[in-house]
Amino acid sequence: MIPSLMPTYNRANLAFEKGEGSWLMTRDGERYLDLGAGIAVNALGHANPELVAALGEQAGKLWHTSNLYQIPNQQALADALVDATFADTVFFTNSGTEACELSVKMARKYWYEKGAPERVEIIGFHDSFHGRSSAGIAAAGGEKLTKGFGPLLPGFVHLALGDMEALEAAVTDKTAAIILEPVQGEGGIIPVPDETLRAIRALCDDTGTLLIYDEVQCGMGRTGKLFAHEWSGATPDIMMVAKGIGGGFPLGAVLATENAASGMVAGTHGTTYGGNPLACAVGNKVMEIIATPDFLAEVSRKSGLLRQKLEGLIATHPTVFTEVRGAGLMLGLKCKVVNMDVVNAGYGAHVLTVPGGDNVVRLLPPLTITDEDINEAVERLDKAAQAVEAQQ
């Protein structure tokens, strides 16, 4: 008999009823150090008092009106994002998946309005992840995402990331856009080299192709810049944002240049909940905190500390780990053993991590993690590695 909760998740046998900072607590008071942050969502930690206050204040005033009316704090958040980024305009969604849907629609509508309706193809890359909607799985193309869900949405091409010769050959008079994650998350914490991002930007400039970045996981301060692509200087035309922007409250966005969004006029897209007063009250506070030089500098400093300690962990357990990779506080431990063995051993050591592709364990802690918690995290990962070694 199927359970009342549809069995689409392989959930750990853990339930939490309270969180504080980088820690989660079970009902019986057991404390777990959270290096997953809800898969890079709780960027400012659990029960952040400033976010709690912002949400509580708004909840006492107004929850929802729909986008039939003006939403002042939605306008304020759009202004903040435009002021801080390449973008000229913002559309708010509930999730990264919805942001992907709009990004695909926006790119195709752009070319339709330009008198080139044949330019519908979107080039994506192997090992990418863009959500689990029809457009998202078609854009990523991996069998794990697409098997059994055909026929897939047409108009997507998939290449090996970094093969510029193949990419240049793939861009034709049917190409609408190129979509990629500046740091692949689900694929195994794989940063795209700055020179590759710049080369792709140049190719798009030469061919008129729109460039879409998926910064759902790597954005909002995760790499030590507000958005990961800023390290390269290669800006997109369209960008998907979610996860950390709401600090745990469901919120996403599509940022775009005026040119890329020129086809999006009244009636071309919509959402009932997206950018509602509750979500934007939290999003404004998140931006206020994260989008400052001091905060981002601290992310980079903490990243250096954590990475240094992880290198020591790898040296201590060479039969378990091979390398650490990533950027900022978006790091991955490449494993010699099955990565889920490390994740499961972490439960025993009361430390939470996230599995990823390429046999990687993802470390995506709150950006507010303290130095003391970083030290504690590596000690607990050490215990987990010892438990794995004991089973070898």
Disulfide bonds with the S-S distance in Angstrom:
none
